Amino acid sequence: MPRFKAYNYDQNAMVVINYQDQLQPGTFEHAVHYLIEHKLDLSVFHPKYRNDATGRLAYDPAILLKIILFAYSKGITSSREMQWCC
């Protein structure tokens, strides 16, 4: 089983932003979050990870897919620009 970095949408950033509060029902962002968390089976990505016992924790494919889909919806297709926006 691959190991992923833990993420928590209820955490606060240094600017006191609660990410869960930012996902307003009815928005595109909320729809993407709901679809990826509840409707898609992303376990097909798990065999590609080889960090079961050793190695650095990986980013969860769900988070990465959310970033890519949201960036594409805003017209951002460059991975470097996505990195800058994150």
Phi, psi and chi 1 to 4 in degrees:
 res  aa     phi    psi   chi1   chi2   chi3   chi4
   1 MET       -  125.2 -177.6   87.2  176.9      -
   2 PRO   -68.5  153.4   16.5  -21.5      -      -
   3 ARG  -105.2  130.5  -61.8  179.4  -53.5  138.7
   4 PHE  -117.8  154.3  -61.7  115.8      -      -
   5 LYS   -64.8  136.3  -68.0 -177.0  178.2 -170.6
   6 ALA   -72.3  141.9      -      -      -      -
   7 TYR  -131.3  149.9   61.5   92.4      -      -
   8 ASN  -142.8  114.5  178.4    2.8      -      -
   9 TYR   -74.0  -12.7  -73.1  107.4      -      -
  10 ASP   -88.2   -0.3  -69.8  -34.2      -      -
  11 GLN   -75.0  156.5   70.3 -173.5    7.8      -
  12 ASN  -105.1  140.4  -67.3  -39.4      -      -
  13 ALA   -85.1  177.2      -      -      -      -
  14 MET   -65.7  -18.2  -67.4 -176.8   73.1      -
  15 VAL   -96.6   11.5 -172.4      -      -      -
  16 VAL    57.4   58.7 -169.5      -      -      -
  17 ILE  -112.8  121.4  -62.6  171.7      -      -
  18 ASN   -92.7  114.2 -173.9  -58.1      -      -
  19 TYR   -66.4  -31.5  -63.5  111.1      -      -
  20 GLN   -65.5  -35.8 -170.9   65.3   34.9      -
  21 ASP   -68.9  -22.5  -67.9  -17.3      -      -
  22 GLN   -77.2  -19.9  -61.3  -61.5  -47.9      -
  23 LEU   -86.5   88.3  -68.4  172.3      -      -
  24 GLN   -82.6  129.8  -61.2  -63.8  -40.2      -
  25 PRO   -55.8  140.3  -24.2   33.1      -      -
  26 GLY    95.2   -7.9      -      -      -      -
  27 THR   -94.1  162.5   62.5      -      -      -
  28 PHE   -62.1  -40.6  176.2   75.4      -      -
  29 GLU   -61.1  -42.2  -64.5   83.8    4.9      -
  30 HIS   -65.4  -40.1 -175.8  -90.4      -      -
  31 ALA   -63.2  -44.2      -      -      -      -
  32 VAL   -62.4  -45.6  167.1      -      -      -
  33 HIS   -59.3  -47.7  171.2   72.0      -      -
  34 TYR   -63.8  -45.8  178.4   80.1      -      -
  35 LEU   -60.8  -45.1  -73.1  172.7      -      -
  36 ILE   -71.0  -39.1  -68.6  173.9      -      -
  37 GLU   -75.8  -33.5  -69.7  -65.9  -36.4      -
  38 HIS  -115.6  -21.8  -59.4  -72.6      -      -
  39 LYS  -113.1  -27.7  -60.7  -64.9 -177.7 -178.7
  40 LEU   -95.4  140.6  -68.1  179.5      -      -
  41 ASP   -99.6  104.6  178.6   19.9      -      -
  42 LEU   -95.4   12.7  -60.6  178.3      -      -
  43 SER   -67.4  -13.1   63.8      -      -      -
  44 VAL   -65.8  -20.8  -62.8      -      -      -
  45 PHE   -81.6  -23.5  -65.6  109.8      -      -
  46 HIS   -59.8  -39.8  -66.8 -177.9      -      -
  47 PRO   -62.1  -20.3  -22.5   31.6      -      -
  48 LYS   -73.4  -19.6  -60.4  -71.9 -177.3 -172.8
  49 TYR   -87.4  135.0  -68.8   92.1      -      -
  50 ARG  -121.4   40.4  -56.3  -84.6 -171.0 -109.7
  51 ASN  -115.0   34.1   66.9  -16.7      -      -
  52 ASP   -59.5  -51.8  -64.4  -12.8      -      -
  53 ALA  -103.9  -36.1      -      -      -      -
  54 THR  -132.7  172.2   61.6      -      -      -
  55 GLY    98.2  166.1      -      -      -      -
  56 ARG   -72.5  148.7 -175.0 -179.9  173.3  127.6
  57 LEU   -64.6  141.2  -63.8  176.4      -      -
  58 ALA   -96.3  160.8      -      -      -      -
  59 TYR   -77.6  139.4  -72.8  102.0      -      -
  60 ASP   -64.8  133.0 -167.2  -36.8      -      -
  61 PRO   -58.4  -27.6  -20.4   27.7      -      -
  62 ALA   -62.8  -44.3      -      -      -      -
  63 ILE   -64.2  -44.9  -65.3  -67.1      -      -
  64 LEU   -63.5  -40.4  -59.9  174.6      -      -
  65 LEU   -65.7  -38.7 -175.8   58.1      -      -
  66 LYS   -61.9  -43.2  -70.8  175.8 -168.1  179.4
  67 ILE   -62.4  -45.6  -69.9  169.8      -      -
  68 ILE   -65.0  -47.5  -69.7  170.1      -      -
  69 LEU   -64.0  -41.3  -69.4  177.3      -      -
  70 PHE   -65.9  -42.9 -179.0   71.5      -      -
  71 ALA   -62.5  -44.3      -      -      -      -
  72 TYR   -61.1  -36.5  -83.7   31.2      -      -
  73 SER   -66.2  -24.3   75.7      -      -      -
  74 LYS   -95.5    4.8  -61.3  -64.9 -178.1 -174.9
  75 GLY    85.1   11.5      -      -      -      -
  76 ILE   -94.7  113.7  -59.3  169.3      -      -
  77 THR  -115.6  -10.5   56.1      -      -      -
  78 SER   -83.2  128.3  163.6      -      -      -
  79 SER   -64.5  -32.3   59.5      -      -      -
  80 ARG   -68.6  -37.7  -70.4 -176.0 -177.3 -177.8
  81 GLU   -70.0  -36.2 -169.0  171.7   -8.1      -
  82 MET   -60.5  -42.9  -74.0 -178.4 -151.5      -
  83 GLN   -61.1  -43.8  173.5 -169.3   -5.2      -
  84 TRP   -63.9  -40.0 -177.2   81.4      -      -
  85 CYS   -67.6  -32.5  -70.2      -      -      -
  86 CYS   -67.9      -  -73.8      -      -      -
